[in-house]
Amino acid sequence: MTPEEFRRHGHEVVDWIADYWTRLPGLPVRSPVAPGDVRALLPDAAPERGEPLSAVLADLDRVVVPGLTHWQHPGFFGYFPANTSGPSVLGDLVSAGLGVQGMSWVTSPAATELEQHVLDWFADLLGLPASFRSSGAGGGVLQDSSSGANLVALLAALHRASGGTTVRHGVVPEEYTVYVSAETHSSMEKAVRVAGLGSDAVRIVEVDYDLAMRPAALAARLERDVARGLKPVLVCATVGTTSTTAVDPLAELGPICQRFGVWLHVDAAYAGVSGLVPELRPLQDGVEWADSYTTDAHKWLLTGFDATLFWVADRAALTGALAILPEYLRNAATDAGAVVDYRDWQIELGRRFRALKLWFVVRWYGAEGLRAHIRSGVALADELARWAEADERFDVATAHPLSLVCLRPRWADDVDADVATMTLLERLNDGGEVFLTHTTVRGAVVLRVAVGAPTTTRTHVERAWQLLAENHDWLSRDFAEAAAERARVAAAERAEAERRAAERAQAAERAQAERAEAERAEAERQATDRDAAAATAAAAATEVEVEPEVTGPVDAEATGTVEVDAPAARDETADRADDQIAQIAQPAE
Ligand SMILES: *Cc1c(COP(=O)(O)O)cnc(C)c1O
């Protein structure tokens, strides 16, 4: 591609991006594709022959866009925002066009010095301690991510805690400990694993009701571990936790860290940039205790991924852990110690000219424009929280000092609240107008509404709120109808059971009556038979009495017939009655 071809196609690509941004609001926020859908649209083999750029652009629309969740959509309220902006894209384009490597000062002095300078600017803008400025013992650097920054901070802390021995001898198993809370970002535990300490080295310090680390609990754990001969390396305090933007109390944690000589790393990945706004700085009171600090311009500060601002108060610990100088990288400036070589401040050797996009962004918007962006997100989140607080359908689950609001929908008592909330979330996200994510707060599922996408306005937050309320109504109605249906079914089942019980009772009563009747009839029959027998006996007696007067033989057979036959007839009748009773007494099922 010649420069002239690049010019032409470059314009086409910029046009395509501008068109994408323009039509974003009409696209479903969350990608509707199923696993494998995107790959199914791609050819099995790479193209043997080059294709015109127009074919690639056409496939952006056909293959890529449907497979995107649109993070720049004004209805994107998921996770944390991942801002980009025109100046950021253009700065990155320049960086890409320059294609320089900034691993050492000498490999492109402007890449290093612009980065140092921009990081000093931001240390000022965010109100960070003087120790972080490049003019002192510390300094700032752009990392690829806060996850990377957390690892780098841990390596520097290990270097300091070990007196530099880890560089040669590595870590001693089960010697070092690292302190986090249950709300700390998972990348810190990952860093512990990557650094070779193993997850068992992680101590999870208790949090208070507001999900902030308890200083007393930290002190107790440090004391216990030191008493057992362990070496505490690093405490990771979070300003603005990922789950709920809880804030660990730096001003209280700092002195404890100092007392135990443990490195205080502040992970302010999302929230740190709010320090631009003076009224939000109190959240980070005590930041002067920090040995290192990370915040992402690529989350909430209008700068595209990747742009993590990372500072250390003592850069010697960092470079002590990471510097390595093979012969082929030696140069006079480095040897003279006159420059910073950023390869010694990061894991990788190679590095892009990332500072350009940040420089473009801060020059385009000015500190004032950046502050306005932060303030707008906070104000919109605050408004949303107030609507929710005034509404009986929702509770605001946690404090919302920044632009994230955690909402706990209220449901009827007979509804499984977590299932209902997740159903509400799926319904909202299926709708395509907004995208939210969830977390758990004190064991219950809550909805996270993270305001802060660059194009989100009050109208979009209002719409999100309206959709939340409408969907809550629909679902509540569904749940109420389902509950009523369940109640109807249960009532019908109860009535049927009662009907059968009554039937059984009636049958039993009938059987009882028939048995009584049979007994009565039997008794009557016995009485009748007794009477008859008595009568026969009396008659026989009479016959015997008159016998002497009769001449001739007594008709013994005739009198015997009466005496013998009568009991036999009685037995048959009794047997029949017993059979009848036995039949009636069978349960009538
Ligand atoms: C987002 C986040 C991270 C990870 O940031 P990346 O830059 O995406 O690696 C770390 N810590 C906290 C508190 C976060 O919110």
The ligand as an SDF file (V2000), in Angstrom:
LIG
                    3D

 15 15  0  0  0  0  0  0  0  0999 V2000
  -10.9470   -3.0190   35.8290 C   0  0  0  0  0  0  0  0  0  0  0  0
  -10.1340   -3.2310   37.0320 C   0  0  0  0  0  0  0  0  0  0  0  0
   -8.8970   -3.8610   36.9750 C   0  0  0  0  0  0  0  0  0  0  0  0
   -8.3800   -4.4710   35.7150 C   0  0  0  0  0  0  0  0  0  0  0  0
   -8.0960   -3.4660   34.8360 O   0  0  0  0  0  0  0  0  0  0  0  0
   -7.4610   -3.7850   33.4080 P   0  0  0  0  0  0  0  0  0  0  0  0
   -6.8360   -2.5010   33.0590 O   0  0  0  0  0  0  0  0  0  0  0  0
   -8.6130   -4.1470   32.5530 O   0  0  0  0  0  0  0  0  0  0  0  0
   -6.5090   -4.8880   33.5880 O   0  0  0  0  0  0  0  0  0  0  0  0
   -8.1410   -3.9470   38.1200 C   0  0  0  0  0  0  0  0  0  0  0  0
   -8.5940   -3.4450   39.2800 N   0  0  0  0  0  0  0  0  0  0  0  0
   -9.7960   -2.8570   39.3900 C   0  0  0  0  0  0  0  0  0  0  0  0
  -10.2360   -2.3120   40.7000 C   0  0  0  0  0  0  0  0  0  0  0  0
  -10.6080   -2.7380   38.2670 C   0  0  0  0  0  0  0  0  0  0  0  0
  -11.8020   -2.1650   38.3860 O   0  0  0  0  0  0  0  0  0  0  0  0
  1  2  1  0
  2  3  1  0
  2 14  2  0
  3  4  1  0
  3 10  2  0
  4  5  1  0
  5  6  1  0
  6  7  2  0
  6  8  1  0
  6  9  1  0
 10 11  1  0
 11 12  2  0
 12 13  1  0
 12 14  1  0
 14 15  1  0
M  END
$$$$
